[in-house]
Amino acid sequence: MKKLVQIVLIAAIAVAVAVSWRWYSYVTNTETPYDEVGIEFNSRMPGPINKWGCDRLHATFGNVAPPLGCRASGEGRSWR
């Protein structure tokens, strides 16, 4: 039983690291703010982390429409 718990814990940590890396790669990219997987990860991040990610994307892509999760409430064309 102890071995099973260890394997599950290692798998959970590996998934968390992979998702975190993918999210960080998205918010620091310089190609496009419209990557579907990155948008989904960023929109599901907790408030302060999502805001930091949106701020990074806005600094890089401020002249385009914001992706889902970074839009101001009530509109779709301005960054929050």
Residue frames relative to the residue before (quaternion, step in Angstrom):
aa qw qx qy qz dx dy dz
M 1.0000 0.0000 0.0000 0.0000 0.00 0.00 0.00
K 0.6337 0.5408 -0.3265 0.4464 3.58 1.00 -0.82
K 0.6413 0.5296 -0.3134 0.4583 3.59 1.03 -0.82
L 0.6386 0.5286 -0.3167 0.4609 3.60 1.02 -0.81
V 0.6416 0.5129 -0.3136 0.4764 3.58 0.97 -0.86
Q 0.6424 0.5238 -0.3149 0.4623 3.57 0.97 -0.83
I 0.6671 0.4963 -0.3012 0.4669 3.61 0.91 -0.89
V 0.6530 0.5032 -0.3113 0.4727 3.59 0.96 -0.84
L 0.6487 0.5158 -0.3141 0.4631 3.59 0.96 -0.82
I 0.6555 0.4992 -0.3070 0.4763 3.60 0.92 -0.85
A 0.6491 0.5122 -0.3155 0.4656 3.59 0.97 -0.83
A 0.6540 0.5109 -0.3124 0.4623 3.60 0.96 -0.85
I 0.6471 0.5038 -0.3162 0.4769 3.59 0.97 -0.79
A 0.6442 0.5244 -0.3186 0.4566 3.59 0.97 -0.84
V 0.6519 0.4966 -0.3135 0.4797 3.60 0.97 -0.81
A 0.6489 0.5193 -0.3169 0.4571 3.60 0.93 -0.85
V 0.6532 0.4978 -0.3095 0.4792 3.59 0.98 -0.82
A 0.6627 0.5109 -0.3099 0.4515 3.61 0.91 -0.87
V 0.6652 0.4846 -0.3028 0.4806 3.60 0.93 -0.86
S 0.6499 0.5171 -0.3170 0.4579 3.59 0.94 -0.84
W 0.6561 0.5055 -0.3097 0.4669 3.57 0.94 -0.84
R 0.6574 0.5080 -0.3092 0.4628 3.58 0.94 -0.88
W 0.6464 0.5085 -0.3146 0.4739 3.60 0.99 -0.81
Y 0.6711 0.4944 -0.3019 0.4627 3.59 0.87 -0.93
S 0.6272 0.5295 -0.3307 0.4657 3.60 1.02 -0.74
Y 0.6485 0.5178 -0.3141 0.4611 3.57 1.05 -0.74
V 0.7399 0.4297 -0.2610 0.4470 3.61 0.69 -1.00
T 0.7233 0.3939 -0.2595 0.5042 3.62 1.16 -0.31
N 0.4402 0.7055 -0.4620 0.3083 3.61 1.23 0.13
T 0.2947 -0.7570 0.5564 0.1747 3.58 -1.25 0.37
E 0.5517 0.6374 -0.3843 0.3764 3.59 1.24 0.22
T 0.7937 -0.1888 0.1679 0.5534 3.61 0.68 -1.05
P 0.3614 -0.7240 0.5359 0.2408 3.60 -1.05 0.67
Y 0.6450 0.5724 -0.2946 0.4117 3.60 1.29 -0.07
D 0.2875 0.7391 -0.5450 0.2722 3.59 1.03 0.74
E 0.4693 -0.7350 0.4139 0.2611 3.59 -0.53 1.20
V 0.6770 0.4793 -0.2987 0.4719 3.59 0.89 -0.89
G 0.6550 0.5151 -0.3079 0.4593 3.59 0.95 -0.84
I 0.6310 0.5254 -0.3296 0.4660 3.57 0.99 -0.82
E 0.6643 0.5080 -0.3060 0.4550 3.57 0.90 -0.91
F 0.6585 0.4944 -0.3147 0.4720 3.59 0.88 -0.87
N 0.6863 0.4906 -0.2978 0.4469 3.59 0.82 -0.96
S 0.6787 0.4952 -0.3108 0.4445 3.60 0.91 -0.81
R 0.7014 0.4492 -0.2675 0.4845 3.61 1.19 -0.43
M 0.4864 0.6554 -0.4418 0.3725 3.59 1.25 0.00
P 0.5973 -0.5569 0.4246 0.3907 3.62 -1.15 0.51
G 0.7698 -0.4497 0.2333 0.3882 3.57 -1.19 0.65
P 0.7473 0.3975 -0.2605 0.4644 3.64 0.51 -1.05
I 0.6497 0.5024 -0.3234 0.4700 3.59 1.03 -0.71
N 0.6281 0.5211 -0.3252 0.4777 3.58 1.02 -0.80
K 0.6546 0.5140 -0.3153 0.4560 3.59 0.91 -0.88
W 0.6420 0.5111 -0.3274 0.4684 3.59 0.95 -0.83
G 0.6551 0.5102 -0.3080 0.4644 3.58 0.95 -0.87
C 0.6608 0.4931 -0.3041 0.4771 3.59 0.96 -0.85
D 0.6287 0.5276 -0.3363 0.4619 3.60 1.01 -0.73
R 0.6419 0.5125 -0.3186 0.4730 3.60 1.01 -0.80
L 0.6668 0.4924 -0.2989 0.4729 3.57 0.93 -0.91
H 0.6511 0.5162 -0.3196 0.4555 3.59 0.98 -0.82
A 0.6327 0.5293 -0.3330 0.4567 3.58 1.02 -0.74
T 0.7167 0.4321 -0.2456 0.4892 3.58 1.05 -0.74
F 0.8202 0.1846 -0.0503 0.5392 3.59 0.90 -0.94
G 0.1484 0.8583 -0.4814 0.0981 3.59 1.00 0.73
N 0.6924 0.4957 -0.2813 0.4424 3.58 1.14 -0.47
V 0.6639 0.4439 -0.3137 0.5137 3.62 1.25 0.20
A 0.6485 -0.4975 0.3880 0.4259 3.57 -1.28 0.25
P 0.4941 -0.6824 0.4502 0.2957 3.59 -0.95 0.83
P 0.4972 -0.6316 0.4921 0.3343 3.59 -1.13 0.54
L 0.6763 -0.4646 0.3753 0.4313 3.54 -1.29 0.30
G 0.7350 0.3631 -0.2955 0.4905 3.57 -0.91 0.91
C 0.7454 0.3183 -0.1996 0.5506 3.58 1.26 -0.31
R 0.4967 0.6623 -0.4245 0.3668 3.58 1.26 0.14
A 0.5233 -0.5990 0.5005 0.3420 3.54 -1.20 0.62
S 0.5453 -0.6303 0.4274 0.3502 3.58 -0.98 0.73
G 0.7837 0.3219 -0.2523 0.4674 3.54 -0.98 0.89
E 0.7874 0.1789 -0.1341 0.5745 3.58 1.18 -0.28
G 0.3632 -0.7509 0.5098 0.2108 3.52 -1.24 0.24
R 0.6787 0.5256 -0.2849 0.4265 3.58 1.24 -0.10
S 0.7339 0.3883 -0.2495 0.4984 3.62 1.14 -0.18
W 0.4999 -0.6436 0.5045 0.2853 3.53 -1.20 0.73
R 0.3737 -0.7070 0.5401 0.2622 3.56 -1.13 0.54
